[in-house]
Amino acid sequence: MKKRGWIALLCGLLAVCPALAEQTDGVVRVGEVTYDVQTVQNSLNAGYQLYESSGISLSAAQKQQLADSVLERFVGLGVLENQLRKEGQAEIDEQTRQALKASNHEFILAARQTRQALDEQARQAYEAAWQQMAEAIRSGTPDATDEQISAFLTHMGYTLDAYRQEAELTLKNQRLIALYCGDISVTDQEVQDYYEQQYVSVYRARYEDDIPLFEQEVLLSGGQTYYIPEGYRRIKHIVMALPDADAASAQIAAIYQALDAGESFESQMQRYSYDTSVPPEDAGYLLHADSQLWDEAFLSAALALEKPGDVSEPVVTSAGVHIILYAADEPAGPLALTDEQHDLLTQAALTDKQTRRLEELVSQWREAYDIETHPEWLTFYDE
């Protein structure tokens, strides 16, 4: 495997995880905080590789934009570090751990407050990434040694210390949220708006006017969606392979007789249908007037049913003889979430709101600090 491929894989394991070491040769300086050339360069390399691994070539102007965004990220980190120092929260010690724990802010995980816990977290993350990288590299270079893999990771700046400092950065970000955004909450409407903006709107734009695409990507390929287009209904069917006309007639009659006697459609599915891909207890298949997945005769018969609960006459297709149940109308619009999904979404909406508030504060705080950057010290490895 080429070295470039190794780097691309690293981006998937640890997108931008800079070693946040502070040295005097700072390519970024914010007040008393500096970030050295190698740290910022590693971050730029990782970001650039993310584009390359996706087959995206950047123009000179786009490269400059990428470099500027990396520098801006470190400026923001520097502002946050200065604020933590100002608040006496920059060091991770037992006293700080207890203070944060006492803050009763549920976003803070007490188990991660000690240096020992952070070290263990970093070790596990690094070892997991090392194993994934070793497997990827050895799939193309079977004779690669442990030492070569470790040396490569170290050369690129992805070390145990980098993971340790990234974990510490996460903790510091949590501290800042607790200090400055701990009183922020979200309403049910804000959670719903967040769901619409971050999830639903993407799929609405893609599928609202393209039923064939929805069915290809979601119904056939099992892709994720958070939006159901208008006009879908749920259907269930009993399908039988009945080559003999007399047997078909007797079996079909038995099914209708059972239904008339009050037996459930699902019981007849379980007894007679050879289609087991959707169990009888499930909601059924999604079907739309613009569907292209169904036999024309089957689709016409299913759409001819007027209301939920209606059952069709026998329909013959190449798959056999079908009896179709109009099970229900499928609610259009945003996909209903489970309680667990709603809880996760609420936390995501809260984190987003807190982060946006923190970004506003950073914009205000940065005016108080002398900021110096040296973009001319950064390079792109292919130039």
Secondary structure, 3 states (H helix, E strand, C coil): CCHHHHHHHHHHHCCCCCCCCCCCCEEEEECCEEEEHHHHHHHHHHHHHHHHHCCCCCCHHHHHHHHHHHHHHHHHHHHHHHHHHHCCCCCCCHHHHHHHHHCCCCCCCHHHCCHHHHHHHHHHHHHHHHHHHHHHHHHHCCCCCHHHHHHHHHHCCCCHHHHHHHHHHHHHHHHHHHHHCCCCCCCHHHHHHHHHHHHHHHHHHHHCCCHHHHHHHHHHCCCCCCEECCCCEEEEEEEECCCCHHHHHHHHHHHHHHHHCCCCHHHHHHHHCCCCCCCCCCCCEEECCCCCCCCHHHHHHHHHCCCCCCECCCEEECCEEEEEEEEEECCCEECCCCHHHHHHHHHHHHHHHHHHHHHHHHHHHHHHCCEEECHHHCCCCCC
